[in-house]
Amino acid sequence: MLAQEIHKLFSEKGYTLATAESCTGGNIAHNITLMAGSSAYYLGGVVSYANEVKTNVLGVKKENIERDGAVSESVVREMSEGARRITGAEFAVATSGIAGPGGGSTEKPVGTVWISASSPAKTIAECHHFNGNRAEIIEKATEKAFFMLLSLAK
C-alpha cells in the first residue's frame, strides 16, 4: 500500500506533510492517520469542498476558479501550495475532481480529477480520468495522489 511507503519515507527522512482535499473528502488524510506514528510527520489538512474554503482558507485565487473551474490545474496547484503555506509542511498533496454520480459535463465528465503535489522545490499537477462508482473514483484518486507524492519526495 502506497500510504505505508509514504509513512516509511516521511518517518525516516523527517519530512512533514499536509493535505488539501476536495473530491477525496479527507480520504487521503484518513489513510495516513490510520498508521500509528503518523503524527510525527502529518501536520493536518483541509477538506475544501466549497469554493469559499478554497479561496478563504487555502488562498486559491477566485479568478482562477471563475476562469478555469474548481476542477482545474490552476486551482489544484494553489490548493497544494496553500496547504504547505498554512501548515508549514514541506510537502502537500491536493485533489479536486468530480466523483459523481452527478456533476459531470462533456468537458469534465464524472471521474475527472486534478491532483497536485508540492515541495519547497516544485509543484506538479496531473489530470486523471478514473472509471467506477463514487467510492472507486475516490479510492483511485487517493492512490494516485500517494504515488505522485512519493515520486516528488524520493
N, C-alpha and C positions, 0 to 999 in steps of 0.2 A: 504494500500500500504506500502510495506516494507521501501521505501525511506522516508516516513513520520515517521516511527518508528525510523529510524536512525537519522533523523532531531531532533526529540524529545529527544532521548537519548544523542546524542552528544551535543546538546544545554544545556541540564540540567547538564550533567557531566563535561562540559568544555573540552571534548576530541577534538583532531584535526585529520583530515583525508586527505589522498592523494590517488590518483588512478594511476594505470599503466594499460592501456588498449591496447590490440591488436585487437582481433576479435570483440569486442564490440564497437570499433571505437569512443569512447567518450560518449557512451550512458549512462554509469554509472554516469559520471560527469554531463551530461545533466540533468538526473533525479534529482540529488542532487541540482543542481543550479536552478532548476525550483521553489524551495521553497524560499520565502523571508526569509532572515536571515541566509542562509547557509554560507555566508561569515564569520560568526563568528567561524565556525569550519572547513570548506573546504578550504584547503590551495592551492590545484591545482593538476594537473595531467599531465601525458604524454601519448599521443596516439603513441605507439611504434609499428607501423605497420611493419616497416622494421627492420630486424635483426641488422643492424648497429645502429639504435636508441636504441635497447635493450642493446647492448654492450657499445656504446659510451656515452649514457646518463644515463641509469639505472644501468650500471655496471654488466650486465649479462656476465658471462664468455663465451667467444667464443667457448671454448672446449665443454661446455655443449650444446650449440646449435648444434655444429657439431656432437657430440655423440648421443644426445637424440632428437634433432629436436627442433624447436621453440615451438611446441605444446607438452610440457612435464612438469613433476613435477619440475625438477631442474630449468628450465627456469622461470616458473611462480612464484616459491618461490623467486628467485633472483629479479624478477620484483617487487614484493610487498615490499621486503626488500629495494630495491633500491629507490622506491618511498618514503618510510619513510626517508631514509638517505638524499636524495637530497632536500626534503621539510622541514624536521624537524618534520613531523607529528608523532603523537603517533600511529596511525592506518593507514593501507593502504590495498587496495584490488587490485588484478591484474587478468587479463584474457588473455588467449592465446588459440586460437582454430581455427576450420575450419567451417566457417558459410555457405560456399557453394555459389552457387550450385556446383562449381568445387573445385578442390584442395584436395579432399579426396583420401584415399588409403585403401587397405584392412586392414592394421594395424591401420590406423587413418581415419575412414570414416567421411564424412560430418556430422557435429553435435557434433564431439568430442571437448570438451572444458575443459581445465585445469583452475581452479580458485584457487587463494591463498588469504588469509587474514593474515595480520601480525600485531603484537602488540609488545611492548617492551618485553613482557614475552615469546611469542611464535609465530611461523608461522605455519599455517595449509594449506594444499592443497588437492584438490579433483579433480578427473576426472569425467566428466559427458558426457553422450551421449544424446543429445537433438534431437527430431524429428521436422520436419517442414521446411518451407522455410527459406531463409536467415534472413528476419526480425523477424520471430518467434524464430529462434535459438538465435539471438542477444538479444531479449527480455527475453527469458528463462534464458540465461546466466547472464543477468543483475540482474534478480530477485534472482537467486541462489547466486550470489555474495553478494547481500544485506543480504540474510539470513545468509551466513557464517560470514559476518562482524558483524551482530547483535549477533550471537552466541558467537563470540570471545569477543565482547565489554561488554556483560552483566555480 
